[in-house]
Amino acid sequence: MQPLAKVPDIPLVLVAGADAGFPTLQALLDKAKAAEVLMGNTGVSTSQHLAAELPATLAKVHLSSVLYRGSGPRSWMSSAGTSRSRSST
């Protein structure tokens, strides 16, 4: 088998506000087992969406997507503390 092209490396970071209650990825996945957790991303099947879905799928939990028009608005909302998780319990 011969490689055809290099797939780009895309660095991704998981960000949650200090008061979100998710100091680790494991804490977020544990919360998602008991309550709805919202996840901001820039669209279905984007690298951000798929990178978040992989650990969620492996942990057998569901993360509810909140779609933003581009990563700029999503990043701004996260850093401003206005993009938060919502608990349904």
N, C-alpha and C positions, 0 to 999 in steps of 0.2 A: 504494500500500500504506500503510495506517495502523497505527501501533504500537498494540497492545492494552494492554500493561502493561510496566513496567520490571522486568527480571530483576535480582535483587539482586546487588550487588557483594560478593564474598566474598574477602577477602584470605587467601592461602595462603602458607605458608612451607615450604621444604624444609630439614629439619634432619638433620644427621648428627653423631655424636660426633667429637671431634677425632682420635681414633685409628681412625676408620672407613676412612680413606684416600680420602675423597671431598671434596677441598677445593672442587670445582666440580661443577656439573651434568654437564658434559662428562666429568669423571673418573668419575662414577657410571655414565654410559652406556657409557663405554669398558670399565669393569669388567664390566658386564652382558653385554658381547659375549663375554667369556671365562669367566665364572663366574656362578653363581646369586646374585642380589642380592635380599634381602628388603626389602619396603616395608610399613611399618605404615600402616594406614588404618582408617576406621570402618565400612567395608562396601563391597560391590560397588555400583558406579554412584553413589557419593556424590561430592560435589565434590572431595574429597581424592583419591579413587581415580582419577577421570577426569583431574584435573590432572596426576597422575603418569603416567598412561597415554599422554597426548598426546605428550610428548617421547620416551617409550619407543617408541611406535608409529612416530613419524617417524624414529627412529634404528634401527628394525627390531631391537629387543631386547626381552627379556621380563623383567619385574620380578615376583617372586613376592609375592603379597599375604599379609600377616599381619593378620588382622582383630581389632580391639579393640572393646570395648563403650563407645563414646563417645570423644571426642577427649581427655578428661581423662586416662584411663589410658594412652593412647598417648603423650601428651605427657610424662607422668611417666616412663614407661619410657625414652623417648628421652633426656630430660634426665638421667636417672640412669645412662645408659650401658648399660642392660641390654637394649635393643632394637638389635641389631646386624645387620649384613649377614652372610650365611653363604656361604662359597665352596664350590662343589661340585667344585673342581679341586684 
